[in-house]
Amino acid sequence: MKSGKTIRGMAVCPLVALAALLLAATPVARAQAASRFLGSITAISGDTLTVKTDAGQLNQVQVPSTAQLKRIEPGQTDLSKAETMDFASLATGDRVLVTLDPNSTGATPQALRIVAIKQADVARKQQAEAAVWSQGVHGLVKSVDAASGVIQVNTRQGLQTREVTVNIGNSTVLKRYAPGSVRFDQAQPAPISAIQPGDQLWARGAKSADGSSIAADGVVSGSFLSIPGTVLSADTAASTVTVKDLATKKPVTIHISADAQLRRLDSAVATVIAARVKGAQAGSANHTANTGPGNGSGGTQRPFSQSGTGGTGFGDLESILERAPAIQPGSLQKGEAVMIVATEDASGVNAIKLLAGVEPLLEAPEAQDLLSSWSLNQGESEAATE
């Protein structure tokens, strides 16, 4: 298995546009880049802003009435299309490119110009982008034909798996998650050859009428760990959980960041899901046996719910997982079964999603890939195609 939604969600990184303005500057202006900084407004006091850069540095800047204030749309790089704004329109959370006045002599640097991207504008664009991605394709890569630009992806609809063809063209924007990251806005350009079987893949574009293929205009892929295990210990101070990986039989220490999503399935829900998975697999096998060899269909799995809710009150699997109650690492008990989606880099193994209350699922081998349908989207969808 592969790291979300959320496509929480597979967003234009607002600083992409602002950074582009810096790169488009003259050589002299670039040489003065130290007098500029990018970041988010964390506080406003009188005429002074506190701006936190992405590197974590806090900068204070005074904004005199003579400073030029501009508002630009997310993704826009043409400053001529920026609109004049007033200081009162700035708010905490807004992204800003601050140019300092080289002639200011006070203890607090003064701004010569501020170009802002409003947080509300970013949220609006993220919602629009997320809606587009949610209509696309998300699943596990089955095969890649780099020469023809064809990727076969296994998608899950409830408990039913369907193969979809993703067609890559010359204009398709291909990106890949950065090591240790599940943020779309940190995804980096990568060739189709970087995509491997087993990767998670999101594609957006025009689907065929029957949904069996998509002409992708944007693709984001990544390789992620799937760890079924039992809890050995939880260290709330260090924000780590150590589990026994049931696949390798070895202990693994997993870092739990503030962005990680931890949820617990109700035991009754987990039991129903496990039973449905077993039933779907059995139904698929019976169908294949009944149709005889050489049919080529491989059988048809029964969906999790024929009507969306069936008689169980449950809809598609991802919705079930997202509705499960959130938990804290300290609530995990020694010996408890968990299923984890994680990334791995030089810093170690980092959890993206952790699902507890899964004992019935671990007793059903067919259920152990269910997290492949649990979107890794962290709300950063628009960066994927910028």
N, C-alpha and C positions, 0 to 999 in steps of 0.2 A: 504493500500500500504506500501511497505517497511517501493548506496547511495552506471556513469558511469559509460565514456566510459568511462573511458574510459576507462565491461570491457572495460575511456580514459586513461580511461581507463584507469575492471575488467581488479609489476615489481620486479625482485629479489631486495630486499633491499640490496644494496652493503655491508652495515655494518653487515648484518647477517653473511656473511662469515668471515669478520674480527673479529667480536665478538667471533665466534666459535674458532678462533685461540687463543684468550685469555682464553677461557674456557678449551681448550685442554692443556694449559700450566701446568707446575709442580706446586705443592702447594707453593713452594718458589716464583715462578714467579707470581702466583696469589696474593700473599701477597704484591708484589711490584706493583700491578695494578695501584696504584696512580701515578706511574711514566709513565703510558701509557694513551693515550687518542685517541678517535675515532672522526672523523669529516670530513668536506669538506674544501678544500683549497679555501680561499676567496681572497688571494693576495700573490704575490711572488715579493720580493724585494731583489735583489742580491742573497745571499745564505740563505735568511730567508723566511720562510713560515708563513702565518697567517692562522690558522685553526679554523673554527667555529664548535664546537661540537653540537650534536643534542639538547643539553640542552641550547644552545645559548651562551655558553662561548667562548670568543675569546682567543686563545693561539698563541703566537709566538714561533717559534723554528728555531734555526740556524741549517743548514745541512752542516757539514764539509765534506771534500772530503773523510774522513775515514768512513763515515756513510754507512751502508748497505742499498741499495735501491732495492726493489723487486716489481714486477708487477704481480698481480694475477687476474685470470678471475672471473667475478661475479658468486657467488654461490660456488666457489671452497674453500674448507677448508683445503686442504693438502698443507702446505707451501713448501713441497719438489717439488711441481709442479709450483712454482712461478719462474718467469724469472727475471734475473738481468736487471735493467734499469738504465739510467743516470738521473742526476738531471734536465737536460734540457728537459726531456720528461714529467716532471710534469707540470700540467696546472691547472688553477682555475677551480673549479667544481669537480676535482678528489676527490675520497673518500680515506682517509688514516688512517692507524693505526700507530701511532707514539710511538716508545719506546725511552724514554729519557736516555741520558748518565748520570748515577748517579755520575760520577766523574767530570762532567763539573762544572766550577766555575764562568763562566761569568754571566753578568746580564741577558742575554737571554739564556734559556736552549738550549742544543745541542741535536740533535737526534743521537741515537746509531743505530737505524734501522727504516726504513719506509717501510710499505707494502701498496701499492697503488692499487686501482681499478680505471681504467681510465673511465672518464665520457663517452667517445666515446664507450667503450666496454659495458657499462651499457645501453646506448641508443640502441646499436645493439641488445642486448639481449631482451630489452623491446619490440622492434619492432617485433622480432621473436615470443615472447610470446604473444603479442597482436594479432598477426595473428592467432595463435592457438586458443586463447579464442574467437576470433570473429567468428570462425567456429563452436563454441560450442552452448550452449543453454543459453538464458537469458530471465527471465520472473518472474511471480508471482507464489508463491507456492500455489497450490490448496489443496493438502493433503500430509501427511507424514505417511508412515508405517515403523516405526523404526525397528520393528522386522524383516521384510523382506528386509529392505534396499531399499524401493521403494518410490520415491517422484514424485508426479504428478505436473507438472508446466504448467501454461498457458502462452504461448509465443504469441507475436504479430508480424504478418507479414503484414505491411501496416495497414489496419483496420481489418484484419482478425485475429481471435484468434484461436490458435491451441494448443491442449494439448499434451505434450511430457512427456514420462516416463523417469525419471532419475534413473538409477540403481546404487546403492552404494555397493562397494565390500570392502573386508578387506584391500586392498591397496589404497583405495580412500583417498586422503588428504582432510579433512574437515576443513574449517576455517570460522570464523565469524568476521564481522566488529567490531572493538572496539567501545565502546560507544562514540558517538559524532564524529566519524571518517568515512570517505569514502575512506581512503587510503588502497589499497590492501596490501601495505608493513607493515601496522599496524594490519592487520587481525590476529586473534588469533585462535589456534586450539580449536575446539568445537565439541561435539558429535552430531550425527544426531538428537538426542532428542531436541537440541537447536533450530532446524529449525521448524518454525510455519507457518500455513496457512496465506497468506498475505505477507510473507517475499519476498524480492527480492532475486533471486538466479541466480548465474552464474555457469555453469558446462562445463567442457572440457573433451574430451575423444573421443571414437569411436562411431559414430552414426550408426544406422541401415540404411539399403538401402533406406527405405522410409522416414527416418528422424523422425519417431514416437517415437524413444527411443534412449538413449545414455548410454553407459557403462562409467561412469564418473571416471576419474583418479584424478580429482581435482574439488572441489566445494567451492564457497565462498557465504555466505548468510548474510543477515542483515535485520533489521526492520527499516523502515523509515516512516516519516510523509508525508502525501500528504495534502496540505492546499490550497483549493480554497478560494480566498478572495478579498476584495477591500482595497486599500491603504487608511490608515487613516493619516499617516505622514511618512516622511523619514528624518532621522538625519544623514547627511553625516559625521559630526564630530565624532559621536559615531559609525558610520557604522552599523546602524540599520534601519529597516523598520517595522512599526507597521501596521498590517492589521486586518480587521474584518474577522474572520474565518466564512465563509458562512455555515459551517456545525454546529459549536457550537454557532454561533452568538456572540462570545466573541472576544475582541481584543487580538492579539498575537504580541509580539515584537520579531522580528527575526534578529539575528546577521548576517551580511554579511561579510564574510572573503575575503581575497585577492584571495582565490582559488575558491570562488563561481562563477558560471557562470550565468550571467544575460543577457537575450535576449528578443527581442520584435518581435512578429509576425506582418507582414503586415496585415492590416484589411481584405484585399481581400483574402489572404491566409487562415486566420482564418475562414472566412465565408465559403470558399470552404471545409475546413476540417470538420467544423460542419455539413454542408449539407451532406458530404459523410458519416460521422458517422451515421447520422439519416437514410440515405438511406441504409447503411449496416445493421443497426438494423432492419429496416422495411423489408428488403429483407430476413433477417434471419427468422423473424416472419412469413412472407408469405410462406417461404419454409417449415417451420414446419407445418403450417396449411395445406398446400397442400399435404404433405406426410402423414398426419394423425397421431394420437397418437400411441405410442408404437414403433415408428420408431427407437427411441434411438439415433438418430444423433444430435438432438437439432438444426438442420438447419445448413446451410452453409453461412457464411457471405461473401459478395463480397469483394475482396481485394481492397485496396485504389487505385491501378492502375494495370490494367490488363497487361500492357506491361512494367511496371516499371516507365513509365512517363505518360501513358494514354494520354488524350487530354489536361491535365491541365498543363503539364510542371513540375509536382511534382512527386517525386519518393517515397521511403518508408518514413514513418513518422519521424523516427529518423533523417534521412538526412535533412528533412525539418527543424526540430527544430535546428539542428546543424548549418544550413546555415543562420538562422535568425540573424540579426545584433545584436552585443553586445551592452549593454547599461550600464550606471552607475546608482547607487542608486539615485543620485540627479535628474535624469530625470523622476523619477516616480512621477505622479501627484495624488493629493488627489482624491479619488473616482475611480481611475483606477483599473480595474480588473486584478488580477494576479493568476497564478498557481505556487505553490512552492513545491519542494521536499526538505526535511530537516531532520536533525538528532536532537535528544534531549538528553541532559545529565545534569549533575549538573550545568553546566554553562548556560544552557538555550536552546533555539531553534536556530539552526544554519543552514542557507540555504546552500544547495548544488547547486540547480538550481532554477532559478526564471524566469518565462515566462510571459511577459506582452503582451498587445494587444489581450487578450483572451476573450473579452466580448461575441462574438458569441459562443465560446465553453462553457462558463458557462451557457448560455441559453439552451444548449443541455446536459441534465444530462448524456447521453450516452458518452459524450466526456470527462467527468471529470476524467477518469482514464487514459487518454492518456499519461501522464508523466510516467506511469509504463513502457513504452517502450523507454523512454529517458534514455539512458545508463548513469550510474553514474561513469563510468570509469574515473579515473583521471590520467591515465598514469602510473599506478603502477602494471601492470598485473603480472609481474614475481614473485612477492613475494607470490602470492597466493598459489603456490605449493612448495615453498621452505621448 
